[in-house]
């Protein structure tokens, strides 16, 4: 298995988190385009609603976008998100995980955040990558996949 790229990023309250903070635990590290947009809200609220089920399995949830800390704080408060959101304004972590690139939307093409998720094992290795995420049902799919690995 491939080692997950390290990171150190501030959360919605400005506290720094790094990959090493999650050593010894399973981690869902998901990358999303923008706070408080329809797809991102659907995805975040599903993780919020499934948080206790995931925690019971020993899985932490962390979301990452290029939005600033203040935006994450508003998003987390508005939807009562019960997990960590990290701000990657420099896009270094997005790029390290291949979550920054060319987006094609109809006739338009632009550089942006690619909705991607990684399930990282307690040894810090990528156990599964979800390269094309559909927000609806994503959390449930990860739980099903996780159970299949046990």
C-alpha positions in Angstrom: 0.0 0.0 0.0 1.0 3.6 -0.7 1.9 5.9 2.2 -0.5 8.8 2.5 1.1 12.2 2.0 1.8 14.1 5.2 0.1 17.4 5.9 -0.2 20.1 8.5 -3.3 22.4 8.1 -5.4 24.6 10.4 -9.0 23.4 11.3 -12.1 25.5 11.6 -10.9 26.9 14.9 -7.3 27.6 13.7 -5.8 24.5 15.4 -3.1 22.7 13.4 -3.7 19.1 12.5 -1.2 16.7 10.7 -1.5 13.2 9.4 0.6 12.0 12.4 -2.2 13.1 14.7 -4.3 10.2 13.4 -1.6 7.5 13.6 -3.1 4.3 15.0 -6.6 5.1 13.8 -8.5 4.8 10.6 -9.1 8.1 8.8 -11.5 9.2 6.1 -9.8 12.2 4.5 -12.2 13.8 2.0 -11.5 16.7 -0.3 -14.4 18.9 -1.4 -14.7 22.0 -3.6 -16.4 24.6 -1.5 -18.2 25.2 1.9 -21.9 25.6 1.9 -22.6 24.6 -1.7 -25.2 21.9 -2.5 -23.0 18.9 -3.1 -20.5 19.7 -0.4 -23.3 20.3 2.1 -24.9 16.9 1.2 -21.6 15.2 1.6 -20.7 16.9 4.9 -24.1 16.3 6.4 -24.0 12.6 5.6 -20.6 12.3 7.4 -22.2 14.3 10.3 -25.2 12.0 10.4 -23.0 8.8 10.2 -20.3 10.1 12.6 -21.3 8.0 15.5 -21.4 4.8 13.4 -18.0 5.6 11.9 -16.6 6.5 15.4 -17.9 3.2 16.8 -15.7 1.5 14.1 -12.7 3.6 15.1 -12.8 5.8 12.0 -12.1 9.6 12.2 -13.5 12.0 9.5 -11.6 15.0 8.2 -12.7 17.3 5.3 -10.3 19.4 3.4 -10.9 22.4 1.0 -9.2 25.5 -0.1 -11.7 27.7 1.8 -10.2 29.8 4.7 -10.6 28.9 8.3 -13.4 31.5 8.9 -15.4 30.0 6.1 -15.0 26.5 7.6 -16.1 27.8 11.0 -19.3 29.2 9.5 -20.0 26.1 7.5 -19.4 23.8 10.6 -21.6 25.9 12.8 -24.4 26.3 10.3 -24.7 22.6 9.8 -23.6 21.5 13.2 -20.7 19.5 11.7 -19.2 17.2 14.4 -15.8 16.6 12.7 -12.7 18.5 11.6 -12.5 20.7 8.5 -9.1 21.7 7.3 -8.2 24.7 5.3 -5.6 24.3 2.5 -5.5 27.8 1.0 -2.0 27.0 -0.4 -3.4 23.9 -2.2 -0.3 21.9 -1.3 -2.2 19.1 0.3 -4.9 19.1 -2.4 -2.1 18.8 -4.9 -0.2 16.1 -2.9 -3.4 13.9 -2.9 -4.2 14.7 -6.6 -7.4 16.6 -5.6 -6.5 19.8 -7.5 -6.7 19.7 -11.2 -8.7 20.4 -14.4 -12.4 20.4 -13.9 -14.7 20.1 -16.9 -18.3 21.4 -16.5 -20.1 21.3 -19.8 -18.3 23.6 -22.1 -16.2 25.2 -19.3 -12.8 24.0 -18.1 -11.1 25.4 -15.0 -8.6 24.5 -12.3 -10.3 23.5 -9.1 -10.8 21.0 -6.3 -11.6 17.5 -7.4 -14.1 15.7 -5.1 -12.0 12.8 -3.8 -11.8 10.7 -0.7 -9.1 8.5 0.9 -9.6 5.8 3.5 -6.3 5.8 5.4 -5.4 2.8 7.6 -3.8 3.1 11.1 -0.3 2.7 9.6 -0.9 5.9 7.5 -1.3 4.0 4.3 -4.0 4.6 1.7 -6.3 1.5 2.0 -8.8 2.8 -0.6 -9.1 5.8 -2.9 -12.4 7.1 -4.1 -11.4 9.2 -7.2 -14.9 10.1 -8.4 -17.2 10.8 -5.5 -21.0 11.3 -5.7 -22.0 13.0 -2.4 -25.2 11.0 -2.0 -24.5 7.6 -0.3 -20.7 8.2 -0.1 -20.4 7.8 3.6 -22.5 4.6 3.5 -20.3 3.2 0.7 -17.1 3.8 2.8 -18.6 2.0 5.8 -19.5 -1.0 3.6 -16.0 -1.0 2.1 -14.4 -0.7 5.5 -16.5 -3.7 6.9 -15.3 -5.7 3.9 -11.6 -5.0 4.9 -12.1 -6.3 8.5 
